[in-house]
Amino acid sequence: MMRWLIALTMLAAPLATSTEARQAGEKTSISFDSALELEIVVRDGKGESTRLLNLNRREKFVQTRVDGRTVKVDCLSSVLQKSGTDTPVEEKSTGLAGHSYVATKTENGWTVKNSEGGAPPNEGSNLGAWNDVSQLLPAGGAEPKQGEKWAVEAKDLMALIFPASLREATGKLECACESVEGGKANVIFNGQLTGKGKDEGQTVSMSVKTGRLVYDFGKKRPAPQLMLQGSYEAISDMVDVVRKPGTGGTVNNEEERRKVGEISVKTNKLDASISFE
């Protein structure tokens, strides 16, 4: 569940420059800031309990294009501040800080490995997804006209927002071009996405209340900053697994899953911004 929360705050990340349009060796500096205020409710046979958790994240990356489908990402800094119910203010570097990663675009999204070829920390699972800007532009990444409107379906956003976390999703983001001047398009977007987690009994919903992107078609990249405000809720069943004696080839191999409660995580605040240089 926490992995989803980290991934959704990287929603701005899919709005970076397309690797297909850049040249090998070209570098991009990326700064990311997000603020989450979470309300976590546990409901079980003992009743209901509520906790509050605040997460503030600040990160800086340098991306170097290797080829049309691969980028190298150096994490210069990644700091997470936590506070909340029974949680004193704590600020420390995340597992991404000071490390390098290689992200490769595949048919199913982006695959990320650390410098030794192993898996990255959970919060690094969507590094590189920030290069798929065309998903939030009109079909084919075409330059929109002032007043033009279009929609992006949830199925086209799964790999960007929830890499490897959802098995299906519905909903869409509504996009509109407010203005075009000097080869730069000012795009706003909002909408609702819902989905089911990889594990049974997990549902996720996300609302983008306000999103704004200025895209420079001359440079094939966003202008300096993108901002996003929205909300998020995830509900996960608490399950008790009971093994049955079984018979024949299924002896001690049958399971009965019983729901004994649920955990609900929702945001009271979700703000994110990303800057490019």
TIDOSE-310853 format. One line per field, with one value per residue (C-alpha): residue in one letter; x, y, z; residue number from 0. Coordinates in steps of 0.1 Angstrom, whole numbers. Example, Ala and Ser with C-alpha at 12.3 -4.5 7.8 and 13.67 -1.06 7.14 Angstrom:
// residues 2
torke	c(A:S)
east	c(123:137)
north	c(-45:-11)
up	c(78:71)
kolgu	c(0:1)
***
This chain:
// residues 277
torke	c(M:M:R:W:L:I:A:L:T:M:L:A:A:P:L:A:T:S:T:E:A:R:Q:A:G:E:K:T:S:I:S:F:D:S:A:L:E:L:E:I:V:V:R:D:G:K:G:E:S:T:R:L:L:N:L:N:R:R:E:K:F:V:Q:T:R:V:D:G:R:T:V:K:V:D:C:L:S:S:V:L:Q:K:S:G:T:D:T:P:V:E:E:K:S:T:G:L:A:G:H:S:Y:V:A:T:K:T:E:N:G:W:T:V:K:N:S:E:G:G:A:P:P:N:E:G:S:N:L:G:A:W:N:D:V:S:Q:L:L:P:A:G:G:A:E:P:K:Q:G:E:K:W:A:V:E:A:K:D:L:M:A:L:I:F:P:A:S:L:R:E:A:T:G:K:L:E:C:A:C:E:S:V:E:G:G:K:A:N:V:I:F:N:G:Q:L:T:G:K:G:K:D:E:G:Q:T:V:S:M:S:V:K:T:G:R:L:V:Y:D:F:G:K:K:R:P:A:P:Q:L:M:L:Q:G:S:Y:E:A:I:S:D:M:V:D:V:V:R:K:P:G:T:G:G:T:V:N:N:E:E:E:R:R:K:V:G:E:I:S:V:K:T:N:K:L:D:A:S:I:S:F:E)
east	c(0:28:43:11:13:49:40:10:31:53:23:41:70:53:52:89:105:102:133:125:129:162:198:221:241:217:211:181:180:147:136:105:85:54:33:9:-14:-28:-56:-52:-82:-80:-113:-113:-131:-117:-133:-118:-86:-74:-38:-26:7:23:49:70:94:121:143:168:178:200:189:212:198:216:195:159:146:170:181:205:191:214:197:215:193:161:147:115:101:75:53:19:0:26:52:76:90:117:137:162:174:156:171:173:197:232:226:224:197:191:155:144:111:93:58:46:60:95:119:143:176:202:239:245:216:193:159:156:139:101:100:122:100:87:119:120:82:86:96:62:48:28:3:-11:-9:-34:-30:5:19:5:6:-29:-48:-62:-95:-89:-100:-92:-92:-66:-80:-69:-55:-29:-18:-15:22:29:11:9:37:32:6:-27:-42:-70:-81:-110:-117:-99:-82:-99:-73:-78:-54:-59:-35:-6:21:56:55:44:11:-6:-25:-48:-62:-84:-103:-108:-90:-101:-86:-80:-47:-26:-37:-74:-94:-74:-91:-76:-91:-74:-88:-68:-85:-61:-32:-13:15:32:49:75:71:103:124:102:99:78:85:101:75:44:19:-7:-33:-56:-67:-62:-78:-69:-88:-71:-88:-73:-75:-71:-58:-70:-55:-79:-68:-78:-78:-56:-32:-45:-36:-26:-27:-62:-67:-98:-94:-116:-119:-114:-112:-99:-73:-83:-57:-69:-53:-65:-39:-19:3:31:54:82:108:130:163)
north	c(0:25:17:29:62:68:60:83:112:106:113:144:123:108:143:147:147:117:97:90:127:133:124:100:116:145:153:166:178:170:183:167:178:162:165:138:140:105:92:54:36:-1:-19:-54:-74:-52:-20:9:28:59:72:103:103:131:125:153:142:162:147:157:135:138:117:108:93:60:52:55:32:34:62:63:80:94:103:132:135:119:130:119:137:117:128:120:101:84:94:121:143:123:133:111:100:73:42:60:87:86:57:52:33:22:24:7:11:-21:-30:-32:0:7:-18:-4:-19:-6:-3:-39:-52:-58:-45:-8:2:2:39:36:12:39:58:65:65:103:101:91:126:116:98:132:150:145:112:107:136:161:198:208:239:264:252:216:189:152:123:98:64:47:17:41:54:22:17:54:59:24:3:-34:-25:-27:-55:-34:2:23:60:88:122:150:173:207:232:267:284:280:307:306:268:263:247:253:221:215:181:165:133:101:67:35:0:-33:-43:-73:-90:-99:-75:-44:-14:20:53:85:119:146:178:202:195:219:214:238:218:232:215:231:215:184:187:204:240:246:233:211:211:187:186:156:129:92:63:26:-1:-35:-65:-80:-118:-148:-178:-212:-244:-274:-310:-318:-352:-370:-348:-317:-329:-298:-278:-262:-227:-208:-171:-152:-115:-103:-66:-39:-11:22:48:81:115:147:164:155:181:175:196:187:211:205:221)
up	c(0:8:-25:-42:-22:-33:-69:-71:-58:-88:-111:-123:-133:-164:-178:-185:-219:-243:-247:-283:-291:-273:-282:-265:-237:-232:-196:-177:-141:-122:-89:-72:-41:-27:4:17:47:53:74:81:95:107:112:127:153:180:166:147:151:133:127:109:89:71:44:28:1:-17:-44:-71:-101:-131:-161:-190:-221:-231:-262:-275:-248:-219:-195:-166:-135:-108:-75:-61:-30:-17:17:34:64:85:114:127:154:177:151:161:133:115:84:67:33:14:-2:-35:-23:-37:-61:-98:-117:-153:-166:-198:-215:-224:-238:-202:-189:-174:-159:-134:-121:-98:-108:-100:-120:-90:-81:-68:-36:-39:-43:-74:-93:-116:-123:-160:-164:-163:-200:-214:-218:-249:-228:-216:-249:-278:-297:-310:-289:-314:-306:-294:-305:-281:-267:-278:-254:-252:-227:-215:-205:-172:-191:-207:-173:-153:-160:-153:-120:-105:-120:-112:-85:-104:-124:-139:-139:-151:-155:-174:-172:-190:-206:-222:-239:-224:-247:-272:-275:-288:-293:-257:-249:-215:-206:-176:-166:-140:-135:-116:-117:-99:-100:-83:-68:-77:-46:-39:-18:-27:-44:-52:-63:-72:-81:-98:-89:-105:-128:-149:-175:-199:-227:-249:-283:-296:-270:-267:-230:-203:-194:-159:-136:-134:-104:-92:-65:-58:-35:-31:-12:-10:8:16:32:63:56:79:59:72:58:54:58:22:6:-19:-38:-19:16:37:5:5:18:30:31:56:58:93:87:64:63:47:37:23:17:34:12:-19:-36:-60:-82:-105:-121:-151:-161)
kolgu	c(0:1:2:3:4:5:6:7:8:9:10:11:12:13:14:15:16:17:18:19:20:21:22:23:24:25:26:27:28:29:30:31:32:33:34:35:36:37:38:39:40:41:42:43:44:45:46:47:48:49:50:51:52:53:54:55:56:57:58:59:60:61:62:63:64:65:66:67:68:69:70:71:72:73:74:75:76:77:78:79:80:81:82:83:84:85:86:87:88:89:90:91:92:93:94:95:96:97:98:99:100:101:102:103:104:105:106:107:108:109:110:111:112:113:114:115:116:117:118:119:120:121:122:123:124:125:126:127:128:129:130:131:132:133:134:135:136:137:138:139:140:141:142:143:144:145:146:147:148:149:150:151:152:153:154:155:156:157:158:159:160:161:162:163:164:165:166:167:168:169:170:171:172:173:174:175:176:177:178:179:180:181:182:183:184:185:186:187:188:189:190:191:192:193:194:195:196:197:198:199:200:201:202:203:204:205:206:207:208:209:210:211:212:213:214:215:216:217:218:219:220:221:222:223:224:225:226:227:228:229:230:231:232:233:234:235:236:237:238:239:240:241:242:243:244:245:246:247:248:249:250:251:252:253:254:255:256:257:258:259:260:261:262:263:264:265:266:267:268:269:270:271:272:273:274:275:276)
***
